């Protein structure tokens, strides 16, 4: 190949030496139950060699409801950690120096509140001035994919875009090392899209974010350096490698030709990868270790900057410590035993890989051109065009599995039991020990949030909530008002409600 790594359009990688100079960040996505329980898991993972934390939040936190809200019942601490207030966030990071640990937070509709809480905890740890400005990490903050693939939105799309750009502007001034968004193809792929659709729809969302930021007066050369992406590592090994290479090349040309970014760092696609949760099976769960290892290797060969490996038991429950350790060891074996990191773009030049790279780029570009003709990403979301195309792809993929055309080892071929048999509750190769959540978590968390409300300064709280409402009604940046509110012990639900009163709530379009 004539193209060099570290040089536009970065097909072969964003750094000239890639992993020979620095390995990818090894993250393990974790969070469950209370802040104290999750904190113990974080300390365990850091002790096992994790180089960056990745926080999972429960559904009430994601949707802007406190743990004592009626709609939170039965969901508190279930799929992630419950965070209602500064007291919880403080406990979540107890003993973890935020100036020395990079934290990724998978949060979208309430991202602005969780960022404010993170800043408030850093201040409580004594960080200020340059030390505070040096905080590093990522908030997902990718609300558009929630409308098309995942569903944890609160406000209408255009109001949500205002919140996203307020975060961009605040971090540009106050947190210059913070990645202000992680534009996610992962959930698009988990919803059933093809590899090409994953790239195209992710970049359609990214184009909308960059355009909104430019319209708000932000410098694309500065903004571009703080954008990060989040992709899925799926089963087709060669296709996934080609996908990552094609995505890098396509994004570089979009930033240069569409947005006129001239800084090479603003043209680079920096991305985190997670292995594909949708490919994990409850049947013969140890097979998942092999699936995850191959998917992780594809991500490394594709040049990822950060990686999370799923646990073998995640088709059954949240991962146990043992499963999380195996997942982390998978990354470490690739990094330190396989020899793969010693060569930059080791599969570059392979005819199969180069053909896949070219094909995926060409087909993704065609989808982007079609979205532009529809009036852009927001118009395509509001008319449910993107949602329907993902659903159609998911339907076709499931039909192939049901017909046996796509083989799933241990499910529709080489199964221990007939395909329609119920899984045994204990014993057999279908089951392993899984994480069990304490059923008292919800009651304890409800009492905790009530105690916060009972002990705070009511006057300071009311003034802070009113300031959030006023900022939402006007044009002032929302982040400073929300930081003041969380420091006055306003809860996630209360701050979300203050913005709900101004922005309203989104109702999903009919995709039938």
Secondary structure as UniProt FT lines:
FT   TURN            5..6
FT   TURN            8..9
FT   TURN            11..12
FT   HELIX           18..20
FT   STRAND          25..30
FT   HELIX           35..48
FT   STRAND          52..57
FT   HELIX           59..63
FT   TURN            67..68
FT   HELIX           70..72
FT   TURN            73..77
FT   HELIX           86..92
FT   TURN            93..95
FT   TURN            98..100
FT   STRAND          103..106
FT   TURN            109..110
FT   HELIX           111..124
FT   TURN            125..126
FT   HELIX           129..133
FT   STRAND          137..139
FT   HELIX           144..145
FT   HELIX           146..150
FT   HELIX           157..174
FT   TURN            176..177
FT   STRAND          178..179
FT   STRAND          181..184
FT   HELIX           186..190
FT   TURN            191..192
FT   HELIX           195..215
FT   TURN            216..217
FT   HELIX           220..223
FT   HELIX           224..226
FT   STRAND          227..233
FT   HELIX           237..253
FT   HELIX           254..258
FT   HELIX           264..267
FT   STRAND          271..275
FT   HELIX           277..279
FT   TURN            283..286
FT   HELIX           287..301
FT   TURN            302..303
FT   STRAND          306..308
FT   TURN            312..316
FT   HELIX           321..336
FT   HELIX           340..342
FT   TURN            344..349
FT   HELIX           351..373
FT   TURN            374..375
FT   HELIX           377..382
FT   TURN            383..384
FT   HELIX           385..402
FT   TURN            403..404
FT   TURN            410..412
FT   TURN            419..420
FT   TURN            429..430
FT   TURN            439..440
FT   HELIX           441..455
FT   HELIX           458..473
FT   HELIX           478..487
FT   TURN            488..489
FT   HELIX           492..503
//
